[in-house]
């Protein structure tokens, strides 16, 4: 029995002719390279598995993108709610400061109450400043 290079188990057979190769193994014209003695299509199965893995990864990436888009929409909604709350708090602080100013200017408060109102006014101004920086 004579061995030829084409019969070596390590050589790939590539079918350049439709229907047969140089060693007599019949393969379709669209086949991918196969190993002699391997079931026809074992290489194509590996290629399909690689394609399946790639399409699986692509599907996973698409799902991840959709989750991130949803998370971004929620975060934008929360940010808008925080901005609204900040604006409302600043408005309330302005009203509270106006009330304090009116009380302090009324002249009907004792020295101790006046000092407490002045301290409260400083506290409200501090909170107002923090809200401006954050919102």
HELIX and SHEET records of a PDB file:
HELIX    1   1 UNK A    5  UNK A    7  5                                   3    
HELIX    2   2 UNK A   42  UNK A  106  1                                  65    
HELIX    3   3 UNK A  111  UNK A  134  1                                  24    
SHEET    1   A 2 UNK A  12  UNK A  13  0                                        
SHEET    2   A 2 UNK A  34  UNK A  35 -1                                        
END                                                                             
